[in-house]
Amino acid sequence: MKYQQRLQVAVRERLRKLMTAPYISAGHEVHLAVTWINNQPALKGLIEEASQAEPGVDHERFRTGLTRSAPFVWPSRTEQGRATLIWKLMQDIARADADDPSTGWRTATGYSMERRHQDSWREFAENILQPLFDFLSERIGAESSILHTLERYRTRIEWFDREELYARFEADTANGEEVYNLDLQRFLFLEGDHITHAKPRSASGEADLVGELDGRDPLVCDGKIFDGKGRGKGYLVKGVHQIIKYAHDYGQHTAYLAIYNITDKLLDLPTDGTPGAWPPYTELTGVRVYFIHIRVAPPITTASKAGKATRVTLTKEDLTNPDAA
């Protein structure tokens, strides 16, 4: 069975466990579901991308509607927005469950008119939680998450193809960036079914990779070499601002910057998200830019003999003040 099919089955099974959980342990079951989803890169990628589709969705109005103090209506206008609301609610319930195990079923009884707690939980799970799992199952079957595809690309390069691509890069260093960008473009199409067009023109110039331009949801993805010298921190900062311009040109709120690190230095990237979570990202002028850091230089020695690596830190200040970088 294909990976996507196995994941679809697992998503439906996780929903079944939620809907059939005893009401007294409903919060714990939500906690388990949140933990499981967080450990599935494809699902995390889909949720991350969904959160950018409808910025500013009203979480407070959603929570108020669950208390029967006002008629319940979904305050979202897209499936992605609705999925984002549900995901945040599940995270809130999962966090609260550690201190108050009744949070799950109390949230359900605040929403449902059923008299029995078990019936209230079942109605709540079916009406409020199920749309998230339907969304994930449909998206898994229709497409692969861009972030998950990019994570797999990073793994493929670092584990298997570093030497081959680096040899091609060294054969023509002036155009070496193109070697990696064309390889990424091919991978996005073959593995993720993300249609891309090489160097399409926009008002800001030529993006290396802009996908699905003939459709309604173009993929804006650029790649930049990091060599620690002429193409160092300042070059990456320019790349960030360049890709933000492309996103503005195509009316997008999300962009992806692949960083091809051809040095043995460790590159620390800023994030507006949870520290340590992959991938790091920054939000500037209404665009979220995800950083996909790929170590493309073959190791010159074993890890035990390499010694302590030099760290290069790119800060948010560098991005907002390019002259500082």
Disulfide bonds with the S-S distance in Angstrom:
none
